[in-house]
Amino acid sequence: MIFTRRRDDRIPDTGPVHLTAEGIANLKKRLSRLKESLPQLIEETKRTAAYGDRSDSAEYKEAKSALRRANSQIIGTEDRLRRAVLINPVRNLGIVQIGSTVILDIDKISKTFEIVGSIETNPGSGRISNKSPLGEALLGKKIGDTVNIKTPGGEKKYRVTKID
């Protein structure tokens, strides 16, 4: 069970992990790289442990920390892959869903967003999470529908103009 940080509470993250085929492939590559690094990390930990007093050895502590970090990342990546749900939306339903590319009219400016799972978000390139305020508000909307989102600069109105 992987924990995610939400405010100051630790809440177990056990729900589905929505990923594109590319996202699943990237996670598999990451897992492979992490597992390939383990023998070297183990060897480094053994080498530094051989110096003697481990309680004062910064080199040993760093090697041990790197090994723990890699193991933790392997466990987390395996967990995400187990819970992975392939984003494969039925196209042309006219309804915004995970995997949809949506064109929105925001103050007479068109912006394009792809609705993806939390792991694959990149707002700078137009990929927003289905759990973000905008992504969540858009799910289930049709062309012509509007959503209002509160932002630090005030409330913004988004109108759906196209769904792919």
C-alpha positions in Angstrom: 0.0 0.0 0.0 1.5 3.3 -1.1 0.8 6.5 0.9 0.4 9.9 -0.8 0.8 13.2 1.0 -2.4 15.1 1.3 -2.1 18.1 3.6 -0.6 16.8 6.8 -2.4 13.4 6.7 -1.1 10.2 5.2 -3.9 8.5 3.3 -3.3 5.2 1.6 -3.6 5.5 -2.2 -5.4 2.3 -3.2 -7.6 3.4 -6.1 -7.1 2.8 -9.8 -4.2 4.4 -11.6 -5.5 5.7 -15.0 -2.7 5.5 -17.6 -2.3 5.7 -21.3 -0.5 2.8 -23.1 2.6 5.1 -23.2 2.3 5.7 -19.5 2.2 2.0 -18.7 5.2 1.4 -21.0 7.1 4.2 -19.2 6.3 2.7 -15.8 7.6 -0.7 -17.0 10.8 0.9 -18.2 11.3 2.7 -14.9 10.7 -0.5 -13.0 13.3 -2.3 -15.2 15.9 0.5 -14.7 15.3 0.4 -10.9 15.7 -3.4 -10.7 18.8 -3.2 -12.9 20.4 -0.7 -10.4 19.9 -2.9 -7.4 23.0 -5.1 -7.7 25.2 -2.0 -7.9 23.5 -0.4 -4.9 23.8 -3.6 -2.9 27.5 -3.9 -3.8 28.1 -0.3 -2.8 26.3 -0.8 0.5 28.4 -3.9 1.2 31.6 -2.1 0.2 31.0 0.8 2.5 29.8 -1.4 5.4 33.2 -3.2 5.3 34.9 0.1 6.5 33.9 -0.7 10.0 32.0 1.6 12.3 28.7 2.1 10.4 27.3 4.6 13.0 29.7 7.3 11.9 30.1 6.5 8.2 28.4 9.0 6.0 29.4 7.0 3.0 27.6 3.9 4.4 24.6 5.9 5.4 24.3 7.4 1.9 24.7 4.0 0.2 22.1 2.5 2.5 19.7 5.4 1.9 20.1 5.0 -1.9 19.3 1.3 -1.6 16.2 2.0 0.6 15.1 4.7 -1.9 15.4 2.3 -4.8 13.5 -0.5 -3.0 10.8 2.0 -2.1 10.5 3.2 -5.7 10.3 -0.4 -6.9 7.5 -1.2 -4.5 5.6 2.0 -5.5 6.0 1.4 -9.2 4.9 -2.3 -8.9 1.9 -1.1 -7.0 0.9 1.4 -9.6 1.3 -1.1 -12.4 -0.9 -3.6 -10.4 -3.6 -0.9 -10.1 -3.1 0.4 -13.7 -6.3 0.9 -15.7 -5.6 1.5 -19.4 -7.2 4.8 -20.7 -9.0 3.7 -23.8 -12.0 5.9 -24.2 -14.7 5.2 -26.7 -14.2 8.1 -29.1 -16.9 10.4 -30.6 -19.4 9.8 -27.8 -19.6 13.6 -27.4 -18.9 13.3 -23.7 -15.7 14.3 -21.9 -14.1 11.3 -20.2 -10.6 10.2 -19.2 -8.5 10.2 -22.3 -10.6 12.8 -24.1 -8.9 15.8 -25.7 -11.1 18.9 -25.1 -11.0 22.3 -26.6 -12.3 25.0 -24.3 -13.2 28.6 -24.8 -11.8 30.7 -21.9 -12.4 34.4 -22.2 -12.5 34.1 -26.0 -9.3 32.2 -26.1 -9.2 28.5 -27.1 -7.1 26.1 -25.1 -6.7 22.4 -25.6 -6.5 19.9 -22.7 -6.1 16.2 -22.6 -7.7 14.5 -19.6 -5.3 11.9 -18.2 -4.6 10.2 -14.9 -2.7 11.9 -12.1 0.7 10.3 -12.9 0.8 11.6 -16.5 -0.2 15.2 -15.9 1.8 18.0 -17.4 -0.3 21.2 -17.4 2.3 23.1 -19.3 1.7 20.8 -22.3 -2.0 20.6 -21.8 -2.3 17.3 -20.0 -4.5 17.7 -16.9 -5.6 15.2 -14.3 -9.0 13.8 -14.0 -8.8 14.6 -10.3 -7.8 18.3 -10.8 -10.6 20.9 -10.3 -10.9 21.5 -14.0 -10.5 17.9 -15.1 -13.1 16.7 -12.6 -15.5 19.4 -13.6 -15.2 18.6 -17.3 -15.9 14.8 -16.9 -19.3 14.0 -18.3 -19.8 17.4 -20.1 -20.8 17.8 -23.7 -20.1 20.3 -26.4 -21.6 23.7 -25.4 -21.6 22.9 -21.7 -19.9 25.4 -19.4 -18.0 24.9 -16.1 -17.1 27.5 -13.5 -13.9 27.0 -11.6 -12.7 29.1 -8.7 -9.1 30.3 -9.1 -6.9 32.6 -7.0 -7.7 35.3 -9.6 -11.5 34.8 -9.3 -14.0 32.5 -10.9 -13.3 31.4 -14.5 -15.8 30.2 -17.0 -14.9 27.4 -19.4 -17.1 26.4 -22.4 -16.5 23.1 -24.1 -16.3 23.7 -27.9 -14.9 20.4 -29.1 -14.3 16.9 -27.8 -12.0 14.3 -29.4 
